[in-house]
Amino acid sequence: MNPTEPQPSAVSHPVSRAAYLADHLEPTQSALAEAAQAVATTTAAGWHPLTGYPGRDEPWQMRCLLCGWEGPRTYSQVLCSLPNFRHPGCIPQSQWTDKLAQLVSAGCRCVIAHPTTPSEAADVVEGIRYARQVGDGTGLLLGLARLLGPCPASANRAHALAQSSR
């Protein structure tokens, strides 16, 4: 072991909360709903977030799922993208529709099940609240992963989360 390299502590986690939600955003019901909608929208538009949701107009590191390009985008840019331009060097626009259709699904087929009904989403949010209350970092990360992690059914998940708060 190299003593100059930082060593993991017993309380560290391999993934931080910032992988799902920027540090300046508290995991409240409204922030989680906004982040879930942003993940759903970016996934449907062919983008994969590489960092946690930072807010609507903050730079967000993304990977283009059509060609693999990586770079900063804001959620607002994804929402308002020019229909004929994604970024320099992307695949031809004529190929976008087929590629995008392959990215979305109505159901979750992931190893860790993501909530796709309002009751499932409410249960996950309650688990996040509890984990925050008792200081359970692992439980918090698992809940955030279930709400904000990559999933082909992210649109259904965002809808379920929005419905659970009504």
KAFENZI-V412072 format. One record per residue. RES is the residue in one small letter. PHI is phi in degrees with one decimal (none if undefined). PSI is psi in whole degrees, 0 to 359 (NA if undefined). OMEGA is omega in whole degrees, -180 to 180 (999 if undefined). Layout:
[[RES/PHI/PSI/OMEGA] [RES/PHI/PSI/OMEGA]]
This chain:
[[m/none/133/179] [n/-84.1/118/-176] [p/-67.3/344/179] [t/-83.6/346/178] [e/-85.4/140/178] [p/-63.5/137/-180] [q/-103.2/143/178] [p/-67.4/142/177] [s/-93.1/169/-179] [a/-64.7/337/-177] [v/-102.5/1/-180] [s/-77.8/158/179] [h/-120.3/145/-179] [p/-64.6/336/178] [v/-127.5/139/178] [s/-99.1/166/177] [r/-56.3/329/-179] [a/-64.7/346/175] [a/-68.9/341/-177] [y/-117.4/327/-176] [l/-146.4/128/-178] [a/-56.6/149/-176] [d/-57.3/328/-178] [h/-77.7/353/178] [l/-104.6/124/176] [e/-77.2/144/180] [p/-78.2/63/176] [t/-84.2/167/179] [q/-55.4/314/-177] [s/-69.4/320/178] [a/-66.2/320/178] [l/-65.6/319/179] [a/-63.9/317/179] [e/-63.9/317/180] [a/-65.6/319/179] [a/-63.6/320/178] [q/-65.6/320/179] [a/-64.0/317/178] [v/-63.4/317/179] [a/-62.2/315/-178] [t/-66.0/316/-179] [t/-67.8/322/178] [t/-63.0/314/179] [a/-62.7/331/179] [a/-87.1/2/176] [g/87.4/30/178] [w/-122.8/147/176] [h/-121.2/118/178] [p/-65.6/134/178] [l/-98.8/347/178] [t/-133.3/172/-180] [g/-67.6/155/-180] [y/-59.1/122/-176] [p/-97.5/353/-172] [g/116.8/164/-171] [r/-57.9/316/-172] [d/-112.8/17/178] [e/-97.5/147/177] [p/-58.5/137/-177] [w/-132.6/119/180] [q/-68.4/127/-176] [m/-131.3/157/170] [r/-116.4/131/175] [c/-74.3/121/-179] [l/-78.1/355/178] [l/-89.2/330/-176] [c/-140.0/350/179] [g/95.5/355/178] [w/-56.3/143/176] [e/-125.9/141/178] [g/174.1/177/-178] [p/-79.6/141/173] [r/-143.1/153/170] [t/-101.6/158/177] [y/-58.9/321/178] [s/-60.0/320/178] [q/-64.4/320/179] [v/-64.0/319/180] [l/-66.7/325/-173] [c/-109.2/19/-178] [s/-55.3/142/173] [l/-63.2/135/-175] [p/-63.7/344/-178] [n/-112.5/14/-178] [f/-148.5/128/175] [r/-107.8/305/179] [h/-170.6/163/179] [p/-60.2/134/174] [g/86.1/6/180] [c/-71.6/165/178] [i/-61.9/161/180] [p/-59.6/144/-179] [q/-56.0/329/-179] [s/-62.9/341/-180] [q/-97.2/352/-174] [w/-60.9/312/-174] [t/-58.1/312/180] [d/-62.9/316/180] [k/-63.7/316/-179] [l/-65.5/323/-180] [a/-62.9/331/-180] [q/-75.7/346/-173] [l/-90.5/341/-173] [v/-112.0/154/-180] [s/-151.4/152/178] [a/-78.2/332/-176] [g/-117.3/154/178] [c/-84.7/126/177] [r/-116.2/20/-175] [c/-79.8/158/179] [v/-62.4/313/174] [i/-94.1/116/-175] [a/-65.2/129/175] [h/-95.9/143/-178] [p/-69.2/133/178] [t/-126.5/7/174] [t/-125.3/155/179] [p/-57.1/320/-179] [s/-68.1/321/177] [e/-64.1/317/180] [a/-63.6/317/179] [a/-61.4/320/178] [d/-62.8/318/-180] [v/-66.9/317/178] [v/-60.9/317/178] [e/-62.2/321/176] [g/-62.9/322/177] [i/-65.5/315/178] [r/-57.2/313/-179] [y/-63.5/315/-180] [a/-60.0/319/177] [r/-64.6/318/-177] [q/-62.7/318/-176] [v/-97.1/1/179] [g/73.8/31/-180] [d/-89.2/92/-178] [g/-62.5/321/179] [t/-65.7/316/178] [g/-63.0/321/178] [l/-63.1/313/180] [l/-62.9/319/179] [l/-62.8/316/178] [g/-62.6/316/178] [l/-63.3/321/178] [a/-63.0/321/-179] [r/-68.5/327/-180] [l/-88.7/328/-170] [l/-124.4/359/179] [g/-73.5/163/-180] [p/-60.2/137/180] [c/-162.1/135/179] [p/-66.5/345/179] [a/-102.9/29/-176] [s/-61.9/331/178] [a/-66.7/317/177] [n/-64.6/322/179] [r/-63.3/315/179] [a/-62.6/319/178] [h/-63.7/316/179] [a/-61.8/319/180] [l/-66.3/318/178] [a/-62.5/319/180] [q/-68.4/328/-177] [s/-68.9/337/-178] [s/-90.3/0/-179] [r/-91.6/NA/999]]
